[in-house]
Amino acid sequence: MLKIKKVSETYELQVYTDAGEYFGDIEDSIIQNNKVFGWKIKSTKNSFLSKILGSAKGVIVPHQLVKAVGDILIISRNAIPNSGIDETEA
């Protein structure tokens, strides 16, 4: 069954990659022409994003890379910025 969720209900949701890594939390959404264009994901302590970004506050993930929205947001692993580090070490 399809459930409709308000964009405001998604703020502070945890974001995970499709590989199961905790990525960060939703900070904001980017709306364009009455559609969600992207998501601002903030880097949080112990998130995969904080390990690869260092001191940066977060990233913008295009909505096309979102696989599912529910109690958490699941994004494609392709959304991970290329950091040059071995992800098995992170």
C-alpha positions in Angstrom: 0.0 0.0 0.0 1.3 3.4 -0.9 1.7 5.8 2.0 1.9 9.6 1.5 4.4 11.5 3.6 4.6 15.2 4.1 8.0 16.7 3.3 8.1 18.3 6.8 7.7 14.8 8.3 11.1 13.8 6.8 13.2 16.3 8.6 15.7 14.7 11.0 15.1 11.2 9.5 18.2 9.0 9.4 19.7 8.3 6.0 21.3 5.0 5.1 22.9 3.7 1.9 21.5 0.7 0.2 24.6 -1.1 1.5 23.4 -0.5 5.1 25.8 2.3 6.1 24.5 5.2 8.3 25.0 8.2 6.1 23.6 11.2 8.1 20.3 13.0 8.9 18.0 15.0 6.6 18.4 18.7 7.3 16.2 20.1 4.5 14.6 19.4 1.2 15.0 21.3 -2.1 11.7 21.8 -3.9 11.5 22.9 -7.5 8.3 23.1 -9.7 6.3 21.4 -6.9 8.6 18.4 -6.9 11.4 17.3 -4.6 14.6 18.0 -6.4 17.1 17.0 -3.7 17.8 16.5 0.0 20.3 18.3 2.2 21.9 15.6 4.4 23.8 16.9 7.4 26.9 15.1 8.6 26.4 13.7 12.1 28.7 12.2 14.6 29.6 8.6 13.8 28.1 8.8 10.3 29.9 7.6 7.2 29.5 11.1 5.8 31.5 12.7 8.7 34.3 10.2 8.1 34.7 11.1 4.4 33.9 14.8 4.6 35.8 15.8 7.7 34.8 19.3 8.7 32.2 19.8 6.0 28.6 20.1 7.3 26.9 17.9 4.7 26.0 17.2 1.1 23.0 17.6 -1.3 21.7 14.3 -2.6 19.6 14.4 -5.8 16.2 12.9 -5.3 16.9 10.4 -8.2 19.3 8.6 -5.9 16.7 8.1 -3.2 15.4 4.5 -3.2 12.9 4.6 -0.4 11.4 6.9 2.2 9.7 5.6 5.3 10.9 5.5 8.9 14.4 6.1 7.3 15.6 7.4 3.9 17.5 4.9 1.8 19.8 6.3 -0.9 21.9 4.7 -3.6 25.6 4.0 -2.7 26.4 6.2 -5.8 25.5 9.2 -3.7 28.6 8.8 -1.6 31.1 11.5 -2.6 34.4 10.2 -4.0 36.8 10.7 -1.2 39.8 8.7 -2.3 39.8 6.7 0.9 39.3 2.9 1.1 35.7 2.6 2.2 36.4 -0.7 3.9 38.6 1.2 6.4 36.0 3.8 7.2 
